[in-house]
Amino acid sequence: MNIIITSELIKQSIDYIMQHIDEEISIEDVANYCNYSKYYFSRVFKAETGESTYAFIKRLKMERSALRLKLEKDKSITDIGVSYGYSSSNYSSAFKKHHNISPAEFRKAMYTAIAPHPFYADKLARFKSFMEYDQKIIITELDDFVVIHERHIGNYNELGKNWLEFTEKYHDCIKDDTLLIERFYDDPSITSVKQCLYELCMTVDQNCPLDNVIIIPGGGFAKFRFEGLIQDIFAAFQGVFTVWLPESGYEMRESYGLDIYRAIDRESMRVVMDLCIPIK
């Protein structure tokens, strides 16, 4: 399944949900923010995303809390659950129902040198040491990016096809200094690869007349350069999130990361790209 979110209403509602996911947020809150009735909004959201608003909010709470369990090693499971509106016992049962593993077991499983690969059933992702990642990471300031974008919910396995269609659609916008950027909101080791939310972006001039122009804010980022086979991207980037970030002293300041492509060789299936994590 791959869905392109074309409705500005639904884009805004998803942004609102992501910004307020650690609050007591209801369908009514989202519908009121969008200035529509609860019933009309709920129908439009389900038709556009394939998921009810309630299911989306509940799933996002479970997945964002799992990411915090992964990244915030010193934060208690109870405190993380409470921050998403759950009591200690309710959080544990809801988490286990969604992830098929308890929060404590999930956190323990994060502290290993290998992990299952969500894209290749016969492969394992193997991680390096903190020092090996730290030597390759640069803390830097990035400028704002003016981009045209498409927001997708769907299978990461279709990413190559989606990029090909996107670049063909906007071929006339491509210049020598154009950057292709992926803005990803989900961790595919936590979120089902069939439900990952991401945006395909291409840098453009500020005066671009297209309707789907947005600004990705700049600021402080941790930048990790990857050069290699596409099939090895997951292991490299998971290592940064699983090994480096929790021990680095930094925290994510946004709910997304950026993949900035520097070179792509479709024939050899190799890429050069920068993983950029907004940090504070």
C-alpha positions as CSV (number, residue, x, y, z in Angstrom):
1,M,0.0,0.0,0.0
2,N,1.2,3.5,-0.8
3,I,-0.9,6.6,-0.2
4,I,-0.1,10.1,-1.3
5,I,-1.7,12.6,1.0
6,T,-3.0,15.2,-1.3
7,S,-5.6,17.0,1.0
8,E,-4.2,20.0,2.7
9,L,-6.8,19.5,5.4
10,I,-5.4,16.0,6.2
11,K,-1.8,17.2,6.0
12,Q,-2.6,19.9,8.6
13,S,-4.5,17.5,10.8
14,I,-1.6,15.0,10.8
15,D,0.8,17.9,11.6
16,Y,-1.4,18.9,14.5
17,I,-1.7,15.4,15.8
18,M,2.1,14.9,15.7
19,Q,2.7,18.2,17.5
20,H,0.3,17.4,20.3
21,I,0.6,13.6,20.5
22,D,2.0,13.8,24.1
23,E,-1.2,15.6,25.2
24,E,-4.7,14.5,25.9
25,I,-5.8,14.9,22.2
26,S,-9.2,13.8,20.9
27,I,-10.8,13.5,17.5
28,E,-12.9,16.6,18.5
29,D,-9.7,18.5,19.2
30,V,-8.3,17.8,15.7
31,A,-11.7,18.4,14.0
32,N,-12.1,21.8,15.8
33,Y,-8.5,22.8,14.8
34,C,-9.5,22.1,11.2
35,N,-12.8,23.9,11.6
36,Y,-14.9,20.9,10.6
37,S,-17.5,18.8,12.4
38,K,-16.1,15.6,14.1
39,Y,-18.2,13.4,11.7
40,Y,-17.2,15.0,8.5
41,F,-13.6,15.2,9.4
42,S,-13.5,11.6,10.5
43,R,-14.9,10.5,7.1
44,V,-12.4,12.6,5.2
45,F,-9.5,11.4,7.3
46,K,-10.3,7.7,6.9
47,A,-10.9,8.1,3.1
48,E,-7.5,9.9,2.7
49,T,-5.3,7.8,5.0
50,G,-7.1,4.4,5.1
51,E,-7.0,4.7,8.9
52,S,-9.5,6.1,11.4
53,T,-8.4,9.2,13.3
54,Y,-8.7,7.3,16.6
55,A,-6.6,4.4,15.3
56,F,-4.0,6.9,14.0
57,I,-3.7,8.8,17.3
58,K,-3.5,5.5,19.3
59,R,-0.9,4.0,17.0
60,L,1.2,7.2,17.0
61,K,1.2,7.3,20.8
62,M,2.4,3.7,20.9
63,E,5.1,4.3,18.3
64,R,6.4,7.6,19.7
65,S,6.5,6.2,23.2
66,A,8.5,3.2,21.9
67,L,11.0,5.6,20.2
68,R,11.4,7.4,23.5
69,L,12.0,4.1,25.3
70,K,14.8,3.5,22.7
71,L,16.4,7.0,22.9
72,E,15.8,8.1,26.5
73,K,17.5,5.4,28.4
74,D,17.4,7.2,31.7
75,K,13.7,8.0,31.6
76,S,11.5,5.5,33.4
77,I,8.9,3.4,31.5
78,T,6.2,4.8,33.8
79,D,7.1,8.4,33.2
80,I,7.1,7.9,29.4
81,G,3.7,6.1,29.6
82,V,2.3,8.9,31.7
83,S,3.5,11.5,29.2
84,Y,1.2,9.9,26.7
85,G,-1.8,9.8,29.0
86,Y,-1.4,6.2,30.3
87,S,-1.2,4.9,33.9
88,S,1.6,2.5,34.5
89,S,-0.5,-0.7,34.2
90,N,-2.6,0.6,31.3
91,Y,0.5,1.6,29.4
92,S,2.2,-1.7,29.7
93,S,-0.9,-3.6,28.5
94,A,-1.6,-1.2,25.6
95,F,2.1,-1.3,24.6
96,K,2.1,-5.1,24.6
97,K,-1.1,-5.3,22.7
98,H,0.3,-3.1,20.0
99,H,4.0,-4.3,19.8
100,N,3.5,-7.9,21.0
101,I,6.2,-7.2,23.6
102,S,6.2,-5.5,27.0
103,P,7.9,-2.1,27.4
104,A,10.6,-3.5,29.6
105,E,11.3,-6.3,27.1
106,F,11.3,-3.8,24.3
107,R,13.8,-1.6,26.0
108,K,16.1,-4.5,26.9
109,A,16.1,-5.7,23.3
110,M,17.4,-2.3,22.1
111,Y,20.7,-2.8,23.9
112,T,22.1,-5.4,21.5
113,A,24.6,-5.2,18.7
114,I,22.2,-6.7,16.1
115,A,18.6,-6.3,15.2
116,P,16.1,-7.8,12.8
117,H,16.0,-6.2,9.3
118,P,12.4,-5.1,8.4
119,F,13.2,-5.0,4.7
120,Y,15.1,-8.3,4.3
121,A,13.9,-11.2,6.3
122,D,17.1,-13.1,5.9
123,K,19.4,-10.3,7.0
124,L,20.3,-8.9,10.4
125,A,21.3,-5.3,11.0
126,R,24.7,-5.2,12.8
127,F,25.7,-2.1,14.7
128,K,29.2,-0.6,15.4
129,S,30.4,1.0,18.6
130,F,29.6,4.5,19.9
131,M,33.1,5.7,19.1
132,E,32.9,4.4,15.5
133,Y,29.7,6.4,14.9
134,D,30.9,9.4,16.8
135,Q,34.0,9.7,14.6
136,K,31.8,10.0,11.5
137,I,29.2,12.4,12.9
138,I,29.5,16.2,12.5
139,I,27.4,18.7,14.5
140,T,26.5,21.4,12.1
141,E,24.1,24.2,11.3
142,L,21.9,23.8,8.2
143,D,20.0,26.6,6.4
144,D,16.3,26.4,5.7
145,F,15.4,24.3,2.7
146,V,12.7,25.5,0.2
147,V,11.2,22.4,-1.3
148,I,8.4,21.0,-3.3
149,H,7.1,17.9,-1.5
150,E,4.8,14.9,-1.5
151,R,3.7,13.3,1.7
152,H,3.3,9.5,1.6
153,I,2.0,6.8,4.0
154,G,3.1,3.4,2.8
155,N,5.7,0.8,2.2
156,Y,9.3,1.8,2.4
157,N,10.1,-1.0,-0.1
158,E,8.4,1.1,-2.7
159,L,10.6,4.1,-2.0
160,G,12.8,3.7,-5.2
161,K,9.7,3.6,-7.4
162,N,8.1,6.6,-5.6
163,W,11.3,8.6,-6.0
164,L,11.5,7.8,-9.7
165,E,7.9,8.9,-10.3
166,F,8.4,12.0,-8.2
167,T,11.5,13.1,-10.1
168,E,9.9,12.4,-13.4
169,K,6.9,14.5,-12.4
170,Y,9.0,17.5,-11.4
171,H,11.8,17.0,-14.0
172,D,11.6,20.6,-15.2
173,C,12.4,21.8,-11.7
174,I,15.7,19.9,-11.5
175,K,18.9,22.0,-11.7
176,D,22.6,21.3,-11.2
177,D,22.4,22.3,-7.5
178,T,19.0,20.6,-6.8
179,L,18.9,18.4,-3.7
180,L,16.7,15.4,-3.1
181,I,15.6,15.1,0.5
182,E,13.6,12.6,2.4
183,R,11.9,13.8,5.5
184,F,11.0,10.7,7.6
185,Y,8.8,10.7,10.7
186,D,8.8,7.0,11.6
187,D,11.4,4.4,12.7
188,P,10.8,1.3,10.5
189,S,12.2,-0.9,13.3
190,I,9.1,0.3,15.3
191,T,6.4,1.3,12.8
192,S,5.3,-1.3,10.3
193,V,7.1,-0.6,7.0
194,K,3.6,-0.5,5.4
195,Q,2.5,2.5,7.5
196,C,5.6,4.7,7.5
197,L,5.0,8.4,7.1
198,Y,7.5,10.3,5.0
199,E,7.9,13.1,2.5
200,L,9.8,13.2,-0.8
201,C,11.3,16.7,-1.3
202,M,13.2,18.5,-3.9
203,T,14.9,21.9,-3.4
204,V,13.5,24.7,-5.6
205,D,13.9,28.5,-5.9
206,Q,11.9,30.6,-3.4
207,N,9.8,32.0,-6.3
208,C,8.6,28.5,-7.5
209,P,5.0,28.9,-8.5
210,L,3.8,25.4,-7.5
211,D,1.3,24.9,-4.8
212,N,3.2,22.2,-2.9
213,V,6.1,24.4,-1.8
214,I,7.1,24.3,1.9
215,I,10.1,25.3,4.0
216,I,12.0,22.7,6.1
217,P,13.5,24.7,8.9
218,G,17.2,24.6,9.4
219,G,19.1,24.7,12.7
220,G,21.4,22.4,14.6
221,F,21.8,18.9,13.2
222,A,23.9,15.8,13.7
223,K,25.1,14.8,10.2
224,F,26.2,11.2,9.4
225,R,27.6,10.5,5.9
226,F,26.6,7.1,4.4
227,E,28.3,5.8,1.3
228,G,27.3,2.3,0.2
229,L,24.6,-0.1,-1.0
230,I,21.0,0.9,-0.6
231,Q,20.3,-2.3,1.3
232,D,22.8,-1.3,4.0
233,I,21.2,2.1,4.8
234,F,18.9,0.7,7.5
235,A,21.7,-0.9,9.5
236,A,23.9,2.2,9.3
237,F,21.1,4.6,10.3
238,Q,19.7,2.4,13.0
239,G,23.2,2.3,14.5
240,V,23.2,6.1,14.7
241,F,19.8,6.1,16.5
242,T,20.2,3.0,18.6
243,V,23.9,3.3,19.6
244,W,25.0,6.9,19.1
245,L,22.1,9.2,19.9
246,P,21.2,7.8,23.4
247,E,24.8,8.2,24.5
248,S,25.6,11.4,22.7
249,G,24.2,13.9,25.2
250,Y,21.9,15.3,22.5
251,E,18.1,14.9,22.1
252,M,16.0,15.2,19.0
253,R,14.3,18.6,18.8
254,E,11.9,17.6,16.1
255,S,9.8,14.5,15.4
256,Y,11.5,13.9,12.0
257,G,14.9,13.4,10.4
258,L,16.3,14.2,7.0
259,D,18.0,12.0,4.4
260,I,19.8,14.3,2.0
261,Y,21.0,12.5,-1.2
262,R,24.4,13.5,-2.5
263,A,24.8,10.9,-5.3
264,I,22.7,8.1,-6.6
265,D,23.8,5.2,-8.9
266,R,20.7,3.2,-9.8
267,E,22.7,0.7,-11.8
268,S,25.0,-0.4,-8.9
269,M,22.3,0.5,-6.3
270,R,24.8,2.6,-4.4
271,V,24.1,6.0,-2.8
272,V,26.0,8.8,-1.0
273,M,23.6,10.5,1.5
274,D,23.6,12.4,4.8
275,L,21.4,11.4,7.6
276,C,20.6,14.6,9.4
277,I,19.0,14.5,12.9
278,P,17.7,17.8,14.3
279,I,19.3,18.0,17.8
280,K,19.3,20.2,20.9
